[in-house]
Amino acid sequence: VPDTHLHRIGPALEKIEADFTENGLSVAELASLCGISEAYFRRIFLDKFGISPKEYIIRLRLDYACRLLVSREFSVSEVATLCGYFEPSHFSREFAKRFGMPPQEYKKVSK
């Protein structure tokens, strides 16, 4: 991806890094921040990172969730909320799909 394309999505990358735990973060909002269409934004993002913006945000959230779970300072429901999920059950399904175990189990086996 040419640097000019990466520069074009810079405002969205800053927004994602700062606010990835916000539940309402949308691709439409990110594209608008960059002054480009959603389709063009998705294409540039996919070319640069190899995954969709949505997948990128999910990975950031779940990486953050892992750190919170390992800390053992929060319940699974609290971690879900802190990571931007309205429903702990949705968080648990997403987590288990990615890591092969529910967050409660991950919390127990991680030291």
Backbone as a chain_set.jsonl record, in Angstrom:
{"seq": "VPDTHLHRIGPALEKIEADFTENGLSVAELASLCGISEAYFRRIFLDKFGISPKEYIIRLRLDYACRLLVSREFSVSEVATLCGYFEPSHFSREFAKRFGMPPQEYKKVSK", "coords": {"N": [[0.853, -1.172, 0.0], [0.693, 2.125, -0.965], [2.344, 4.878, 0.696], [0.84, 7.211, 0.637], [-1.766, 6.298, 0.597], [-1.931, 5.025, 3.064], [-1.528, 7.206, 4.683], [-3.873, 8.518, 4.151], [-5.796, 7.087, 5.574], [-5.046, 7.572, 8.119], [-6.34, 9.281, 10.14], [-8.48, 7.618, 10.87], [-7.169, 5.369, 11.876], [-5.984, 6.462, 14.153], [-8.301, 7.088, 15.598], [-9.361, 4.516, 15.967], [-7.344, 3.301, 17.548], [-7.514, 4.909, 19.835], [-10.191, 4.633, 20.647], [-11.144, 1.957, 20.538], [-12.637, 0.433, 22.274], [-15.143, 1.479, 22.301], [-18.488, 0.816, 21.741], [-20.08, 1.73, 19.608], [-18.451, 2.277, 17.435], [-18.038, 2.673, 14.061], [-17.548, 1.555, 10.655], [-18.46, 3.32, 8.786], [-18.301, 5.77, 10.158], [-15.531, 5.894, 10.539], [-14.568, 5.977, 7.897], [-15.709, 8.389, 7.131], [-14.296, 10.168, 8.764], [-11.94, 10.19, 7.393], [-12.632, 11.266, 5.03], [-13.396, 9.757, 2.831], [-15.01, 7.191, 0.836], [-16.856, 4.407, 2.254], [-16.352, 1.966, 0.993], [-13.897, 2.418, -0.322], [-12.301, 2.999, 1.883], [-12.423, 0.515, 3.248], [-11.098, -1.07, 1.354], [-8.482, 0.059, 1.227], [-7.726, -0.382, 3.875], [-7.861, -3.192, 4.102], [-5.915, -3.884, 2.204], [-3.648, -2.867, 3.477], [-3.568, -4.058, 6.091], [-4.469, -6.668, 5.832], [-6.795, -7.634, 6.872], [-10.252, -6.935, 7.626], [-11.536, -3.683, 8.696], [-13.379, -4.054, 10.79], [-12.698, -6.602, 11.777], [-10.129, -6.03, 12.666], [-10.662, -4.264, 14.779], [-12.091, -5.99, 16.474], [-10.049, -7.807, 17.102], [-8.296, -6.099, 18.51], [-9.914, -5.527, 20.716], [-10.245, -8.091, 21.852], [-7.609, -8.811, 22.419], [-7.065, -6.911, 24.363], [-8.961, -7.766, 26.216], [-7.835, -10.219, 26.959], [-5.58, -9.357, 28.382], [-6.852, -8.057, 30.515], [-8.272, -10.177, 31.682], [-6.205, -11.889, 32.499], [-5.104, -10.309, 34.464], [-6.815, -10.669, 36.529], [-8.37, -8.872, 37.924], [-10.93, -8.195, 37.272], [-14.321, -9.257, 36.722], [-15.7, -11.557, 34.292], [-17.935, -10.396, 33.097], [-17.461, -7.69, 33.644], [-15.105, -7.338, 32.189], [-16.08, -7.757, 29.614], [-17.734, -5.481, 29.328], [-15.809, -3.427, 29.631], [-14.386, -3.849, 27.335], [-16.051, -3.081, 25.338], [-18.373, -4.497, 24.738], [-21.845, -4.951, 24.775], [-23.309, -7.111, 25.619], [-22.447, -9.674, 27.755], [-22.621, -12.359, 26.996], [-22.347, -12.333, 24.209], [-19.733, -11.395, 24.027], [-18.44, -13.576, 25.292], [-18.96, -15.679, 23.484], [-17.64, -14.71, 21.173], [-15.025, -14.552, 22.152], [-14.497, -17.267, 22.821], [-14.688, -18.404, 20.284], [-12.414, -17.345, 19.063], [-10.267, -18.069, 20.738], [-10.621, -20.663, 21.537], [-11.602, -21.402, 23.994], [-13.808, -20.525, 26.7], [-13.951, -17.205, 28.184], [-13.889, -17.327, 31.02], [-12.607, -19.738, 31.577], [-10.15, -19.235, 30.341], [-9.23, -17.24, 31.997], [-8.778, -18.712, 34.316], [-6.76, -20.564, 33.579], [-4.637, -19.019, 32.758], [-1.666, -17.627, 33.808]], "CA": [[0.0, 0.0, 0.0], [1.499, 3.349, -0.986], [2.266, 5.699, 1.907], [-0.237, 8.195, 0.521], [-3.012, 5.618, 0.978], [-1.882, 4.829, 4.504], [-1.72, 8.543, 5.259], [-5.276, 8.871, 3.976], [-6.613, 6.466, 6.625], [-4.44, 7.907, 9.41], [-7.3, 9.716, 11.174], [-9.263, 6.464, 11.328], [-6.297, 4.54, 12.708], [-5.882, 7.139, 15.45], [-9.593, 6.91, 16.26], [-9.456, 3.113, 16.378], [-6.422, 3.069, 18.665], [-7.989, 5.641, 21.012], [-11.569, 4.336, 21.037], [-11.576, 0.629, 20.092], [-13.584, -0.157, 23.22], [-16.469, 2.078, 22.113], [-19.334, -0.121, 21.022], [-20.682, 2.304, 18.409], [-17.444, 2.6, 16.431], [-18.481, 2.071, 12.804], [-16.728, 1.768, 9.469], [-18.963, 4.553, 8.163], [-17.714, 6.881, 10.902], [-14.088, 5.903, 10.27], [-14.388, 6.456, 6.525], [-16.059, 9.802, 7.135], [-13.159, 10.888, 9.359], [-10.885, 10.25, 6.377], [-13.161, 11.944, 3.852], [-13.462, 8.819, 1.702], [-16.15, 6.282, 0.903], [-16.652, 3.185, 3.048], [-15.745, 0.928, 0.143], [-12.486, 2.761, -0.524], [-11.667, 2.832, 3.185], [-12.268, -0.925, 3.474], [-10.086, -1.583, 0.425], [-7.163, 0.5, 1.694], [-7.463, -1.045, 5.157], [-7.598, -4.599, 3.808], [-4.612, -3.949, 1.535], [-2.585, -2.562, 4.432], [-3.521, -4.927, 7.258], [-4.835, -8.035, 5.496], [-8.076, -7.949, 7.507], [-11.206, -5.826, 7.566], [-11.506, -2.802, 9.871], [-14.165, -4.668, 11.865], [-11.88, -7.667, 12.35], [-9.027, -5.359, 13.366], [-11.21, -3.76, 16.045], [-12.382, -7.167, 17.305], [-8.772, -8.316, 17.615], [-7.827, -5.183, 19.552], [-10.765, -5.73, 21.894], [-9.973, -9.381, 22.477], [-6.258, -8.736, 23.002], [-7.248, -6.148, 25.597], [-9.686, -8.656, 27.122], [-6.87, -11.185, 27.495], [-4.778, -8.68, 29.414], [-7.712, -7.818, 31.673], [-8.573, -11.466, 32.308], [-4.987, -12.359, 33.157], [-4.893, -9.484, 35.658], [-7.75, -11.182, 37.531], [-8.971, -7.758, 38.663], [-12.301, -7.963, 36.82], [-15.13, -10.415, 36.336], [-15.885, -11.682, 32.845], [-18.919, -9.377, 32.698], [-16.78, -6.397, 33.662], [-14.181, -7.322, 31.046], [-16.911, -7.564, 28.417], [-18.12, -4.069, 29.294], [-14.6, -2.623, 29.416], [-13.917, -4.079, 25.962], [-17.008, -2.537, 24.385], [-19.473, -5.409, 24.431], [-23.045, -4.72, 25.57], [-23.765, -8.394, 26.149], [-21.373, -10.592, 28.116], [-22.74, -13.617, 26.244], [-21.748, -12.093, 22.889], [-18.296, -11.367, 24.289], [-17.981, -14.937, 25.582], [-18.971, -16.442, 22.224], [-16.571, -14.175, 20.326], [-13.766, -14.935, 22.781], [-14.327, -18.713, 22.659], [-14.457, -18.658, 18.862], [-11.039, -16.942, 18.735], [-9.233, -18.662, 21.591], [-10.895, -22.072, 21.78], [-12.103, -21.615, 25.355], [-14.529, -19.351, 27.196], [-13.093, -16.299, 28.948], [-13.739, -17.771, 32.412], [-11.567, -20.765, 31.578], [-8.894, -18.549, 30.021], [-8.855, -16.526, 33.216], [-8.29, -19.713, 35.281], [-5.527, -21.246, 33.152], [-3.583, -18.04, 32.484], [-0.971, -17.186, 35.029]], "C": [[0.901, 1.238, 0.0], [1.295, 4.166, 0.286], [1.141, 6.715, 1.842], [-1.576, 7.576, 0.918], [-3.059, 5.413, 2.486], [-2.111, 6.163, 5.218], [-3.198, 8.93, 5.214], [-6.153, 8.274, 5.07], [-6.051, 6.732, 8.026], [-5.417, 8.365, 10.469], [-8.137, 8.557, 11.728], [-8.426, 5.565, 12.228], [-6.123, 5.151, 14.099], [-7.159, 6.959, 16.261], [-9.739, 5.482, 16.784], [-8.579, 2.867, 17.603], [-6.918, 3.736, 19.947], [-9.32, 5.103, 21.544], [-12.059, 2.937, 20.659], [-12.557, -0.035, 21.051], [-14.973, 0.469, 23.143], [-17.314, 1.154, 21.263], [-19.85, 0.439, 19.704], [-19.701, 2.66, 17.305], [-17.799, 1.888, 15.124], [-17.522, 2.394, 11.664], [-17.171, 3.04, 8.761], [-18.355, 5.778, 8.835], [-16.22, 7.011, 10.593], [-13.798, 6.434, 8.871], [-14.679, 7.95, 6.438], [-14.939, 10.661, 7.723], [-12.045, 11.119, 8.326], [-11.339, 10.974, 5.107], [-13.204, 11.067, 2.616], [-14.672, 7.907, 1.884], [-15.81, 5.062, 1.758], [-15.936, 2.121, 2.235], [-14.254, 1.183, -0.058], [-11.705, 2.587, 0.783], [-11.405, 1.352, 3.464], [-11.153, -1.504, 2.601], [-8.679, -1.201, 0.878], [-6.777, -0.262, 2.965], [-7.094, -2.507, 4.933], [-6.24, -4.766, 3.13], [-3.47, -3.757, 2.522], [-2.443, -3.628, 5.512], [-3.907, -6.385, 6.986], [-6.122, -8.516, 6.154], [-8.974, -6.717, 7.403], [-11.052, -4.917, 8.787], [-12.257, -3.412, 11.062], [-13.353, -5.754, 12.567], [-10.714, -7.093, 13.16], [-9.485, -4.877, 14.742], [-11.512, -4.919, 16.99], [-11.087, -7.713, 17.906], [-8.194, -7.417, 18.696], [-8.608, -5.402, 20.848], [-10.411, -7.029, 22.613], [-8.559, -9.462, 23.044], [-6.31, -7.994, 24.337], [-7.954, -7.015, 26.642], [-8.742, -9.679, 27.745], [-6.045, -10.565, 28.616], [-5.603, -8.445, 30.683], [-8.028, -9.115, 32.417], [-7.374, -11.992, 33.086], [-4.722, -11.574, 34.443], [-5.737, -9.96, 36.837], [-8.393, -10.092, 38.392], [-10.456, -7.576, 38.368], [-13.006, -9.282, 36.548], [-15.231, -10.456, 34.813], [-16.877, -10.636, 32.345], [-18.291, -7.988, 32.664], [-15.813, -6.269, 32.492], [-14.954, -7.082, 29.763], [-17.273, -6.094, 28.263], [-16.92, -3.177, 28.978], [-14.072, -2.736, 27.987], [-14.929, -3.647, 24.903], [-18.138, -3.447, 23.974], [-20.647, -5.102, 25.353], [-23.481, -5.991, 26.29], [-22.582, -9.289, 26.485], [-21.43, -11.907, 27.335], [-22.147, -13.481, 24.837], [-20.226, -12.071, 23.006], [-17.761, -12.786, 24.485], [-17.94, -15.798, 24.328], [-17.821, -16.019, 21.31], [-15.209, -14.616, 20.858], [-13.494, -16.423, 22.546], [-14.04, -19.088, 21.207], [-12.998, -18.383, 18.501], [-9.978, -17.725, 19.491], [-9.489, -20.117, 21.977], [-11.329, -22.411, 23.196], [-12.854, -20.363, 25.791], [-13.606, -18.473, 28.049], [-12.875, -16.728, 30.401], [-12.648, -18.827, 32.525], [-10.2, -20.157, 31.296], [-8.348, -17.855, 31.269], [-8.233, -17.493, 34.231], [-6.93, -20.282, 34.874], [-4.374, -20.296, 32.887], [-2.96, -17.597, 33.797], [0.055, -16.162, 34.698]], "O": [[1.768, 1.38, 0.862], [0.217, 4.152, 0.88], [0.547, 7.052, 2.867], [-2.422, 8.248, 1.507], [-4.102, 5.604, 3.112], [-2.806, 6.226, 6.233], [-3.708, 9.585, 6.123], [-7.15, 8.882, 5.459], [-6.538, 6.169, 9.007], [-5.345, 7.892, 11.603], [-8.459, 8.529, 12.916], [-8.923, 5.056, 13.233], [-6.118, 4.435, 15.101], [-7.108, 6.708, 17.465], [-10.189, 5.269, 17.91], [-9.036, 2.285, 18.587], [-6.756, 3.179, 21.033], [-9.555, 5.114, 22.752], [-13.26, 2.738, 20.478], [-13.245, -0.98, 20.664], [-15.886, 0.035, 23.846], [-16.896, 0.751, 20.178], [-20.041, -0.325, 18.758], [-20.092, 3.291, 16.324], [-17.857, 0.66, 15.075], [-16.784, 3.378, 11.71], [-16.345, 3.76, 8.199], [-17.942, 6.719, 8.157], [-15.714, 8.118, 10.409], [-12.891, 7.245, 8.683], [-13.973, 8.686, 5.749], [-14.669, 11.756, 7.23], [-11.315, 12.108, 8.386], [-10.532, 11.257, 4.221], [-13.068, 11.552, 1.493], [-15.276, 7.863, 2.956], [-14.642, 4.729, 1.958], [-15.025, 1.455, 2.729], [-13.446, 0.259, 0.029], [-10.581, 2.085, 0.779], [-10.304, 0.976, 3.867], [-10.362, -2.329, 3.059], [-7.784, -2.047, 0.906], [-5.645, -0.726, 3.105], [-6.126, -3.003, 5.51], [-5.497, -5.694, 3.452], [-2.436, -4.417, 2.413], [-1.331, -4.057, 5.82], [-3.687, -7.245, 7.838], [-6.497, -9.679, 6.007], [-8.511, -5.61, 7.128], [-10.497, -5.337, 9.803], [-11.816, -3.295, 12.206], [-13.321, -5.82, 13.796], [-10.364, -7.62, 14.216], [-8.787, -5.058, 15.74], [-11.217, -4.836, 18.182], [-11.043, -8.044, 19.091], [-7.66, -7.908, 19.691], [-8.031, -5.454, 21.934], [-10.293, -7.057, 23.838], [-8.344, -10.125, 24.058], [-5.679, -8.401, 25.312], [-7.586, -6.999, 27.817], [-8.844, -9.97, 28.937], [-5.841, -11.176, 29.665], [-5.101, -8.617, 31.794], [-8.047, -9.138, 33.648], [-7.52, -12.483, 34.205], [-4.175, -12.119, 35.402], [-5.416, -9.69, 37.995], [-8.904, -10.377, 39.475], [-11.163, -6.893, 39.11], [-12.382, -10.282, 36.195], [-14.881, -9.489, 34.135], [-16.677, -10.054, 31.279], [-18.562, -7.203, 31.756], [-15.717, -5.208, 31.875], [-14.532, -6.293, 28.918], [-17.131, -5.528, 27.179], [-17.016, -2.275, 28.147], [-13.397, -1.834, 27.491], [-14.693, -3.825, 23.708], [-18.799, -3.2, 22.965], [-20.476, -5.003, 26.568], [-23.96, -5.947, 27.423], [-21.795, -9.631, 25.602], [-20.391, -12.5, 27.047], [-21.516, -14.412, 24.337], [-19.522, -12.657, 22.183], [-16.738, -13.15, 23.904], [-16.995, -16.562, 24.127], [-17.119, -16.86, 20.747], [-14.338, -15.01, 20.083], [-12.401, -16.799, 22.124], [-13.24, -19.985, 20.937], [-12.412, -19.12, 17.709], [-8.91, -18.013, 18.949], [-8.674, -20.734, 22.662], [-11.413, -23.585, 23.556], [-12.571, -19.266, 25.309], [-12.599, -18.95, 28.572], [-11.795, -16.517, 30.953], [-11.855, -18.808, 33.466], [-9.209, -20.516, 31.932], [-7.149, -17.892, 31.544], [-7.279, -17.14, 34.924], [-6.051, -20.463, 35.718], [-3.229, -20.738, 32.801], [-3.648, -17.245, 34.755], [0.744, -15.668, 35.591]]}, "num_chains": 1, "name": "protein.A"}
